[in-house]
């Protein structure tokens, strides 16, 4: 199996915390759509070296994919069908997961109805918080009630698999504030919830504000307490905590993101999009102008990294430990050999003794305590 990722970089405005590549040059939407279609044709055989796997998932991320017009989305799906799928995509096709990220205020009744006529069968929305003041602080353009309206409109259009993103750790946010956001998210009844601590990434406006003393990060102890409350509340509500930041109702894990954590190949299309073909990683230039110009000349402006055994081992350890299944030690030894497997076991021994890792003979995964120091554990198990 394999996946397709399309990066749609357009945003009406930039959120102060976002480190992903995006642009407010909305006038380039049609040129960009055309370039994406040309890149698909140019890279039609990218996945051949992986055994020409079946496309199992499609994910449109951003940026804000819902900034594209319905006609542009139809154009992209038609090209995908012709180049990669070999048949018409259908929303009713339970064999494939087709996700599109949407901004809540883009989901008007008309836009939801248009999505209902496309193959999209899963929508992911960035709610972030249900507090109007915090939304304005991070420069989100939707209001809390628009998340509820968007979910209702999408369900009316026949899209029954909905994920929402939450964010915690805002400057001045209290534990009670966070619990209110969780309550609001649960009231929506989304099938999937992702939750992330507010990050101060270098190069973002939020990072600059912190450097200038305009905002202050919350205490680490409070952030950890918020994460604890998140896990307890969502698990009590019937959600499975299947990855460090992701929770799903039974049968609603994100299949596309899960493929990343399992090392399944995928092709990434568009400016700044990454691809993985088992033996190498490839990433397109993070510049929409250079991307469109290069594709127009029949060239793909990108860089590639060949992956040696140690790099692939490190990736496997890091990504596997993010999931509730953890590392399959038998598979690790089968793929990388006894030397790497023994290194992993020896490095993990002290964490097992500290009850930060749990082993059941074949698998090794993070304990609840281990989740809070996961970065440290992962780095210790890697071969640097």
N, C-alpha and C positions, 0 to 999 in steps of 0.2 A: 504494500500500500504506500501511498505518497500523498502529499498535500500541495496546494497552491496558495500562496499568499500574495495579495495585491496591496501595495501601499498607496493610499490615496491621501496626499499630503495637505489638502486644502483645509484651512480653518478661517472662520470669520475674524477671529482674534486669537491671540496666544494666551494660554493659561500661564500663570507666573511660575508654576512648578514643573512644567513639561520640558523634558529633555529630548523628546522624539523630534525627528526632522519634520517640519511643517512649513507652509507658506500661506500668506494671505492674498496671493496673486490669483484670485478666483477667475480672472479673465482668461487664464490658460487652461481651463477645465477641458475644453474640447480638444485642444492640441495635445494635452496630456493623455486623454482617453485614446486618441489615435496612436500616440506613441506606445502606450501600453499594448494595444492590439498588434502593433508592428513587432514589439519585443517578444510577444508570445510566438509569433510566426518565426522569428529569428532563433528562438530557443526551444523549438518544438521537440528536439531530441535530447534535451538536457538530462532527463531522467532515464534515458535508455541504458546508461551504464549501471543503473540500479535494477536492471531486469525488467524495464518497461512496466513499472508497477501501476496498478489501478489507482486512479485519483479517488481518494476516500473523503478528503475534506477540502473545502475552499474557505478562505478567510479574507475578508476585506477590512483592513485596518488603516489607521491614520495617525495624525490628521483626523479628518472627519469625512468618512465616505458618504455620509448623507448630504454632503455639499454637492455631490454629483446629481445631475438631473436624471429622472427615470429613463429617458432615452439613452443617455450615456451608459447607465448601468446595463440596459438591454444590449447595447453594442458590445460591452465587455463579456457578458455571458455568452452571446452568440459566438464570439471569437474563441472563448474557452472551450465551448462545446466542439467547435470545428477542429481546433488544434490539439487539445489534450484529452477530451472526453470521448469523442466519437459517437455521441448520441445526445439527444436533448436532455438538459437538466430539468428536474421537476422538484418542486417543493415537497411533494408527497413521497419522493424517493427516500425512504428511511435508510437506505444503504449509504447515503452521503450526508455529511453535515455541512451546510452552507451558511456561514456566519457573516453578518455585516454589522459593523459598528455604526451607531447612530447617536447624534446629539438629541436629547429629549425635545428641544424646541423646534427641531427640524421635522419632527413626526406630526405633521398636520393630518387631518382626516384624509386629505387628497394624497399626501405622500405615503401614508400607511396603506391606502388602497392600491397605490402603484406598486409598493413592495409586495403586496399580496398576490400580484400577478407575475412576480419574478420567482426564480427558484429559491430565493432566500427562505430558509426554514429555522434560522436562529438569529436573534438580534442581541447585541451587547451594547449597553448604554452606560455612560459615565454619569451616575447620579452624584457621586462623591460625598455629598452631605445634603441633609434636608433642612439645613439652617440657611436662611436667606443671606444673613450677614457673612457667613463663611463662604458661601458661593460667590458673593461679590468680591470678597477679599482675594480669592484665587482667580478672579476674572472669568468665572464660568458665566455663560450668557443665558442659561435657563434658570427658571425659578422652581422651587420644590414641587409645586402642584403640577408642573408640566411633566414630571417623571410619571406621576400617576396617570395623567391623561394619555401619555405616549403608550404606556403599557396597555391601557384599555383599548386604544385604537389599533395597536398591533394584534391583540387577541381577536378583535372584531374582524381583522383582515385575514385571520387564519394562521397567524404565526404564534405558536404555542410554546416555544422554547425561548425564554427571555433571561438574559443575564444582566446584572447591574454591578457596577463598580462602586465601592465605598472607600473613603479615605479617613484616616484618623491621625491625631497628633498635631492638629492645628494650634498655632500660638494661642494660648489662653483657654484652650478647650478643656473642659472638665470631664471626669468619668461619667457624670450624669448626662452631659451633652452627647457623649458617644453612645450611651445606652439608648437615648432618644432616637439617634440615627438608626441604630440597629432595629429598634421597634418599628420605625417607619419602613425600613426595608422589608422586614418580615410581613408587614401588613400588605405590601404589594403582592406577595406570593410568587416572587421570581423563582424560576427553576434553578438558577445558579447565581451565586454571589462571590465576587472577588473583593478582597479588602487589603489595602496597602497603607503603610505608614507614610505620612507626608515626607518626601525626601527633598533635601536641599542640594540639588545637583549643580555642580559648577557650570557656569554658563547660563543659568536660568535667572530670571528676574528675582525669584525668591531667594536664591543664593546671594545675589547682590544686596538685597534688603537686609539679610542677616549680617553680611559683612559690614554694612553701614550702621548696624545697631538699630535698625528700624523694627525688626522682629526678633523673637528669641525662640529657639526650639524648646519644646516641653522636656521635662526631666525624663531620663531613660526609664526610671522606675515606673512612672505613670504610663509611658508608652507600652511597656511590658504588661502592665495591669490591663490596659485597654485590649491588648491582644488576647490575654487570658479570658476576659469577659466575652470577646468576640467568639472564641472557640466554644465556650460553655453555652452561650445563648443559641448559637446556630446549631450545635449538635443536639441541644435539647429540643429544638424546633424540627428535627428530623433531617438536617443536612449532614452529608458526609464530608469530613475534612480530608480531602483526598490529595491535597498539595498545600504547601506552606501557606499560600495566600488565597486558596480556592476551596469553595464549598458547593456541594451540589445535592439536589434531591436524587433519589435512586434513579439511575438510568440517564442522568443529565450532566455527567461530566463533560467538560469541553474536550471533544475528541481531537480537534486540531491542536490545541495547546498540549494535550497529552502526547501527541506524536512527537513534539519537540523533546519532551522529557524522556521519551523512549528511544530517541535516536533514529526516528523514521525520516527518510529523505523528503525534501520539499523544494519547490522552486519559488523564489521570491521575485516578483515583478514590480518595476517602478523605481522611482528615485529613492535611494537609501534602503531598498529591500535586500534582505539576505537570503541566500540559498545554501542548501547542504545536500551533497550527493554521496554521502558516506565516506568519501576519501578526501574531500576538500570543502572549504567554505568560500562563498563568493558574495560580494556586496557591491551594489550599484552606488554610483556617486550620489552624495546627499546634496544635490543642487538641481532644481527642476529645470533651469535653463540649460545647463550642460547636458542633462539627461535627454531632453527633447531634441537638442541640437545633435547629439551623438547618434541617437536612434534614427534621426532624419538622414544621416550620412551612412546608415547601415552599420554603425558601430555601437557597441554596448560599453559605455564608460563605467568600468568596474575594476575591482581588485580581487585577487584570489589568494587563498592560503591553503597549501597542502597540509594535511593533518598526519603527523607521525603517530606512532603507537602510544607514546606517553600523553600526547595531547588528547587523543581519543579516549584514553583511559580516564584522564582528568575530567573530561566532559561527562563521561558515563557516571563517575562517582558523584559529581556535583548535581547533575540533573536527576539521577535516580534517588538520591537522598532527599530531594525536595518532595517526593511523593510518599504516600502512605505505604506503598509496597516496598520501598527502599531498594537496596542493591541485591540482585540475584547473584549470589556468590558462585554458583555453579556456572552460570552464563558468563560471569566475569572471567573465570578461569578458562572457559572454552574459547572465548574471543581473544583474550590478551595473554593467556598462558599462566603457568603456575607461579612465575616470578612476580608478576603484578598482583595476582590474587593473594599471595603470601604477604606481600608488602601491605596490602589493604588490611588483612587480618591482624597483622602485628600492630599497625598504626591504630587500629580500632580498639585494641584490647583494653587500654586504659579507660576509654569512654564507655565500654561495656561494663567495666568494673564500677564506674561512677554512675551507672544507670542512665547515661545519656544516649546510649545506643542499645537497641534490643535485637537479639538474634534468636532465630528459631531453627537453627541448623543450616538452612539454605539461604534465608534472607536476613538482611541486616537493615534496620530502619531507625529513624530518630524516635526517641521517647518524647513524652510531653515536655519533660525538662530539657531534652536535647534541642527542641525547636527553638529555644531562646538563645542558644549558642551555636546555631546551625552553621553559620559562616566559618567559625573557628574549627568546628569538627570537619567540615568539608575540606578546608585548606590543609589540615593535618593528614588527611587520607590521600591527598593528591601527591603525585610525583613531580616536584618542582625542578 
